[in-house]
Amino acid sequence: MEGEDLKKVTRINLKTHCSDRKALIDYCLHRKGEQKLAIGWSYVHEENGHSRSFVSYRDFYKAVRARVKRINHALNVFWYAKEGDLFWTRDLDGNYWICRAKGEAVPEYHREMDIGAVVPVEAHEVGMTVPGQISTSFNRLHGGICQDIYDNIIVEYSKHIFNEKTQRKDHTYPVHKVKENLLENLPPFELEELVISYIQIKEGYYVLSNSIARGSTTVKVECEFRSRNPEEPKKAVVQVKGGAELDASEFQDYAEKGYIVYLYASKIENLDKIKNCFEITGKELKDFYDEYKEVLPESIKELENLFRKHD
């Protein structure tokens, strides 16, 4: 069955060296029945002032390889692309698109949009809310044109979303039910979001924007908080390590500076030795999720569907 052996999904930025990215994205995503993902290196289609044609993507790849010092990962992604592969891309409005490859990459030349090769796809707009591993991959500094995501939950989520969007039932994917433990299966970004939401709602704080705490020589924390109660001003930090251990003593410098420290991890050492350092337990976090589910990020709730809908 299609997608049975799907081990990864790929994030791709539609960002060739064209001057009009809107025209590029319209060309790739907004033409019903003719959607495609594109990469650049269009200049190899020209030689000595004349255009040249390539029979296959292999020929195009070889031409690029002869002109560059180092092959970009996107060129290899297109080399191995096959029918049924799944991709995520994003348009200029911040909407994410799930794309299913309809076949292998082929050379295609558009000088104005700097298109050198394309993968034909069936693409569907998903909206602005997707799991953090997908969204952050688009914003990562020096993230490149393409990034492969191997996380099992993201792969199953991507298949699930494509199945919901497509009208062609012959191209749906088998979606496997993930081990039924929400906290153990949440990707790191969603787990951090859940813990941060817990501290804001249950403990009465608000998070400071762009507040990666500074001053520690040993650890970094996810963010910094301030109390919402002006009669009881407090400040706090949090560290989240799902599936890993933490040593509370590494956060002593924060406690000494007057911070309340919240920790979430599979195991926490020396918690009783640090003043104002508290563990958020798995039970507390799961109870919080069940109680406040309706006001939590859609990306977390959408992932829960994988635990309930599929066998």
SEBA-972044 format. One record per residue: residue in three letters; z, y, x of N, C-alpha, C in turn. Coordinates in steps of 0.2 Angstrom, whole numbers, plus 2048, in hexadecimal, padded with zeros to 3 digits. Each point is the difference from the previous one (the first is absolute). Example, Ala and Ser with C-alpha at 12.3 -4.5 7.8 and 13.67 -1.06 7.14 Angstrom:
BEGIN
ALA8277E48428008067FC800806804SER7FC8057FE8018068048038057FC
***
This chain:
BEGIN
MET8007FA8048008067FC800806804GLU7FC8057FE800807804807803802GLY8018028068068038028057FB802GLU7FF7FA7FF8067FB802802801807ASP7FB801804802801807801807803LEU8018047FB800807802807802804LYS800802806806800804802808801LYS7FB8047FF8018078017FC8057FBVAL8028068007FC8057FD7FF806805THR7FB8047FF7FE8058058008077FDARG8048048047FF8077FE7FA803804ILE7FC8047FC7FB8048047FF8077FDASN8008048057FF8077FF7F98027FFLEU7FD8037FB7F98027FF800807803LYS7FF8008078008068037FC800806THR7F98007FF7FB800805800807803HIS7FC8028047FF8078037FC8047FCCYS7FF7FF7F97FC8047FC8048077FFSER7FC8057FE8038067FE8038017F9ASP7FD7FB7FC8028017F98037F97FEARG8077FF8018037FA7FE7FF7FE7F9LYS8008057FB8007FF7F97F97FD7FFALA7FB8028037F97FC7FF8017F9802LEU8037FF8068017F98028037FC7FBILE8068027FE8047FC7FB7FD7FF7FAASP7FC8057FD7FC7FF7FA7FB7FB801TYR7FD8008067FB7FB8018027F9800CYS8068008038037F98018047FD7FALEU8038047FC8057FE7FB7FD8017F9HIS7FD8067FF7FE8027F97F97FE7FEARG7FD7FC8037FA7FD7FD8017F97FDLYS8008007FA8017F97FD7FB7FB802GLY8027FA8027FC7FB8027FD801807GLU8018058037FE801807805803805GLN8067FE7FE8068028058007FD806LYS8028038058007FD807806804804LEU8027FC8068048038057FB802806ALA8018058037FC802805803802807ILE7FD7FF8058028028077FB804803GLY8018048057FC8048037FB7FD806TRP8008048067FC7FE8057F88007FESER7FF8057FC7F98007FD7FB802806TYR8028038057FC8028057FC7FA804VAL8037FA7FF7FC7FA8037FA7FF7FCHIS7FF8037FA7FA7FE7FD7FA805802GLU8028048057FA8048038007FF807GLU7FA8008037FE7FF8077FA804802ASN8028048057FA8048037FD8057FAGLY8048027FC7FE8047FA7FD7FD7FAHIS8007F98017FC7FC7FA8067FC7FDSER7FF7FF7FA8047FB7FC7FF7F9802ARG8057FC8007FF7F98018037FC7FBSER7FE7FA7FE8037FC7FB8037FA803PHE8057FD7FD8047FA8027FF7FB7FAVAL7FF7FA8037FF7FA7FB8067FE7FDSER8068008048067FE7FE806804803TYR8067FF7FD8068048038017FE807ARG7FE7FA8028017FD8077FC805804ASP7FA8017FE7FB805805803807800PHE8038027FA803807800806800805TYR8047FB8008067FF8047FF800807LYS7FB7FC8027FE8008077FD807802ALA7FD8047FC7FD806802806805801VAL8058007FC8068048018047FE806ARG8017F98018037FE8067FD802807ALA7F98017FF7FD802806801808802ARG8028037FB801807800807803801VAL8057FB7FF8078038008047FC806LYS8058038028047FC8058057FB7FDARG8028017FA8057FC7FD7FE7FF7F8ILE8007FA7FE7FE7FF7F98068017FBASN7FF8047FB8058027FC8017FA7FBHIS8068007FE8027FA7FC7FC8007F9ALA7FE8057FE7FC8007F97FA7FD801LEU7FD8008067FA7FC8018017F9800ASN8067FD8028017F98008027FE7F9VAL8038057FC8027FE7F97FA7FF7FCPHE7FB8048017F97FF7FD7FD7FA802TRP8007FE8077FD7FA8038027FA7FCTYR8078007FE8037FA7FD8008007F9ALA7FE8067FD8018017F87FB7FB7FDLYS8037FD7FA7FD7FB7FC8018017F9GLU7FC7FD7FC8018007F98087FE7FEGLY8038047FC8077FF7FE805803803ASP7FF8038068058048048028067FCLEU8068028018038057FC801806805PHE7FF8067FD8018068048038057FCTRP8048058038038067FD7FD806803THR7FE8057FC7FE8068028028067FCARG7FF8068028038067FC7FB8057FFASP8008047FB7FB8057FF804807801LEU7FC8057FF8038078028058027FCASP8017FD7FA8058027FB8077FC801GLY8007FC8058067FC8018007FA7FCASN7FB7FE7FD8007FA7FC7FE7FA805TYR8037FA7FF7FF7FA8047FB7FC7FCTRP7FB7FC8037FB7FC7FD8017F9803ILE8007FB7FC8007F98027F87FE800CYS7FE7FD8067F97FE8017FF7F9802ARG7FC7FD7FC7FE7F98027F97FF803ALA8007FD8067F98008037FC7FB7FCLYS7F98037FF7FB7FC7FC7FC7FC805GLY8018018077FC7FD805801802806GLU7FC7FE8058018028077FE807801ALA8028038067FE8078027F8800802VAL7FD8067FE7F98008027FF807803PRO7FB8018047FF8078027FD8047FBGLU8028078007FD8047FB801807804TYR7FA8047FF8008068048008067FBHIS8058058018008067FD802805805ARG7FC8048038028058058058057FEGLU7FF8037FA8048057FE8077FE7FEMET8017FA7FE8077FE7FF8027FB805ASP7FD8008068017FC8068027F97FDILE7FC7FD7FD8017F97FE7FB7FB804GLY8037FB8037FC7FC8058007F97FDALA8057FE7FC8007F97FD8058007FAVAL7FF7FC7FB8047FF7FA8027F97FEVAL8058007FD8027F97FC7FF8027F9PRO7FC7FC7FC7FF8017F98077FD7FDVAL8038047FB8067FE7FD8008027F8GLU8057FD7FD8028017F9806804801ALA8008077FE8068048018038027FAHIS8078018008038027FA806805802GLU8008067FC8058048018077FE7FEVAL8058008048067FE7FE8058057FEGLY8008068038048057FF804803806MET8058048008038038058067FC803THR8027FB7FC8067FC8027FF7F9802VAL8017FE8067FF7F98038067FF804PRO8017FA8028057FE805800804806GLY8068018038008058067FC7FD806GLN8007FA8017FC7FD8067F98027FFILE7FD8017FA7F98027FF800808801SER8048037FD7FF808800802802807THR8057FE8038028028077FA7FE805SER7FD7FB7FF7FA7FE8057FB806800PHE7FF8037FA7FB806800802806804ASN8078008018038078028027FF808ARG8007FA8028027FE8077FC804805LEU8048048057FD8038057FC7FB805HIS7FA8028017FC7FC8047FF7F97FDGLY8008007F97FF7F97FD7F97FE800GLY7FB8048027F97FD8017FD8007F9ILE7F97FD8007FC8007FA8037FA7FCCYS8027FA8038027FA7FC8067FE803GLN8047FD7FB8067FC8028017FA7FCASP8017FA8038017FA7FC8077FF7FEILE8027FE7FA8077FF7FE8007F97FETYR8057FD8038017F88008067FE7FBASP8048057FE8067FF7FC7FE7FC7FAASN8037FA7FF7FE7FC7FA8018037F9ILE8058048008018047F97FA8057FFILE7FE8038057FB8057FF7F97FD7FFVAL7FF7FA8037FA7FC7FE8007FE7F9GLU8067FD7FE8007FE7F98008057FBTYR8038068028008067FB7F9802800SER7FC8008057F98038007FC7FB7FCLYS8017FA8007FC7FB7FC8028017F8HIS8068017FF8038027F97FC8067FDILE8008058047FD8077FE7F97FF7FFPHE7FC7FD8047F97FF7FF7FF7FC7FAASN8047FB7FF7FF7FC7FA8018047F9GLU8058058018018047FA7FA8057FFLYS7FD8028057FB8058007F97FD7FETHR7FE7FB8037F97FD7FF7FF7FE7F9GLN7FA8007FE7FD7FE7FA7FD7F9801ARG7FF7FE8067FC7FA8018057FA802LYS8027FC7FB8057FB8017FE7FA805ASP7F98008017FE7FB805802802807HIS802806801802803807807802800THR8057FC7FC8078018018037FC805TYR8068028028037FC8068067FC7FDPRO8017FB8038077FC7FF805804803VAL8058027FC8068048028067FB800HIS8038008068067FB8008068047FFLYS8057FD7FC8068027FF804800807VAL8038068028038018068077FD7FELYS8047FE8068077FE7FF8048057FCGLU8037FD7FB8038057FB807803802ASN7FF8048058068048027FD807802LEU8018057FB7FD806801802804807LEU8068008018038038067FD7FD807GLU8007FA8007FD7FC8067F9801801ASN7FC8017FA7F98018017FD807800LEU8048057FE7FE8078017FD801807PRO7FA8038007FE803807805805802PRO8008028078058058028008067FDPHE7FA8037FE8008077FD8048007F9GLU7FE7FB7FC8037FF7FA8077FF800LEU8037FC8058077FF800803806802GLU7FE8048058038068018008057FAGLU7FA8007FD8008057FA8067FE7FBLEU8017F97FF8057FE7FB807802803VAL8017FF8068078018038018087FFILE7FB8048028018078008018027F8SER7FC7FD7FC8018027F98077FE7FDTYR8037FB8038077FD7FE805806803ILE7FF8028068058058027FF8077FCGLN7FB8027FE7FF8067FD8037FF7F9ILE7FE7FB7FC8037FF7F98077FE800LYS8027FB8038067FD800806803804GLU7FE803805805804804800807800GLY7FB8037FC8008077FF7FE805805TYR7FA7FD8047FD8048057F98027FETYR7FD8058047F98018007FE800807VAL7FA7FD8017FD7FF8077FD806802LEU8018028077FD8068037F87FE802SER7FC8047FE7F97FE8027FF800807ASN7FC7FB8027FE800808806800804SER8057FC7FE8078018038027FA804ILE7FB7FD8048027FB805805803805ALA8067FD7FF8068038047FF800807ARG802806803800801808806800803GLY8007FF8068078008048027FA802SER7FE7FA7FE8027FA8027FC7FD806THR8047FD8057FD7FE8067FE7F87FFTHR8027FD7FA8007F98007FB7FE7FAVAL8018037FB7FC7FE7FA7FD8057FCLYS7FB7FF7FC7FE8047FB8027FE7F9VAL8008057FB8027FE7FA7FA8027FBGLU8007FD7FA7FB8017FC7FF8087FDCYS8068037FF8008077FD807802800GLU8018077FE8068037FF8018027F9PHE8068007FE8028027F9805806800ARG8008047FA8058047FF8037FF7F9SER8078017FF8037FF7FA7FD8057FBARG7FF7FE7F97FE8047FB8068047FDASN8067FE8028068037FD802806805PRO8008067FE801806804808800801GLU8047FD7FC8078008018027FB805GLU7FC7FB8028027FB8047FA7FF805PRO7FE8058057FB7FF8048007FB805LYS7FB7FC8008007FA8057F97FF802LYS8007FD8067F97FE8038007F8802ALA7FA7FD7FF8007F98027F97FE803VAL8007FB8037FA7FD8038007F87FDVAL7FA7FD8017FF7F97FE7FB7FD805GLN8027FA8017FB7FB8047FF7FA7FCVAL7FA7FE8007FE7FA7FC7FC7FB804LYS8027FA8007FD7FB8048007F97FDGLY7FC8007FB7FF7F97FC7FE7FB805GLY8047FA7FF7FE7FA804802801807ALA804804802803801807807802800GLU803800806807802800801807803LEU8068037FE801806803807800803ASP8028048058068018038038077FEALA8058007FC8028067FD803805806SER8027FD8068028048057FB805803GLU7FA7FE7FF7FA8048028008077FDPHE8038007FA8008067FC806804800GLN8057FF8058068038017FF808801ASP7FB8028047FF8078017FE8047FATYR7FD7FD7FB7FF8037F98078017FDALA8047FB8008078007FD804805803GLU8008018068038058047FE8077FFLYS7FA8017FE7FD8067FE8018027F8GLY8047FC7FD8028017F97FB7FD7FBTYR7FB7FC8027FC7FD7FB8037FA7FDILE7FE7FE7FA8027FA7FD7FA7FC801VAL8017FA8037FA7FB8028007FB7FBTYR7FA7FF7FD7FE7FA7FC7FB7FB803LEU8027FA8007FC7FB8037FE7FA7FBTYR7F97FE8017FE7FB7FC7FD7FB805ALA8027FA8017FD7FB8048027F97FESER7FD7FB8038027F97FE8077FE803LYS8028038058067FF803802807804ILE8078027FF8028068038067FE804GLU8008018078067FF804804806801ASN8077FF8018048068028018057FALEU7FF7FE7FA8008057FB8078037FFASP8057FC8018078027FF802804805LYS7FD8018068028048067FE807800ILE7FB8027FB7FD8068008038047F9LYS8038068018028047FB7FA8027FCASN8018017F97FB8027FC7F97FD801CYS8007FA8017FA7FC8008007FA7FBPHE7FB8007FB8007FC7FB7FA7FC7FFGLU8017F97FE7FA7FC7FF7FE8007F8ILE7FA8017FF7FD7FF7FA7FE7F87FFTHR8037FD7FC7FF7F88007F97FF7FCGLY7FE7FA8017FA7FE7FC8018007F8LYS8067FD7FE8028007F98008077FDGLU8038058048008077FE7F98037FFLEU7FC7FE8047F98038007FC7FD7FALYS8017F97FF7FD7FD7FB8028027F9ASP8078018008038037F97FD8077FFPHE8008048057FD8067FF7F98007FETYR7FC7FC8037F97FF7FE7FF7FE7F9ASP8047FB7FD8007FE7F98028067FCGLU8058048028028057FB7FB806800TYR7FD8028067FD8068007F87FF801LYS7FE7FA7FF7F97FE8017FB8057FDGLU8018037FA7FB8047FD7FF807803VAL8058028057FF8068037FE7FF807LEU7FF7FA8037FF7FF8077F8800801PRO7FE8018067F98008027FC7FA7FDGLU7FA8027FD7FB7FB7FE7FF7FA804SER7FF8028077FE7FB8058057FA800ILE8078027FF8057FB8007FF7FB7FALYS7FF8037FA8007FD7FA7FA7FB800GLU7FA8038037FA7FC8008017FA804LEU8038008058017FA8048047FB7FDGLU8058027FB8037FB7FD7FC7FC7FBASN7FA8037FE7FC7FC7FC7FE7F9804LEU7FF8008067FE7FB8048057FA7FFPHE8078027FF8057FB7FF8007FC7F9ARG7FD8047FB8017FE7F97F97FD7FDLYS7FA8038027FA7FE7FD7FD7FA802HIS8017FE8067FC7FB8038047FA803ASP7FD7FA7FF8047FA8027FC7FD806
***
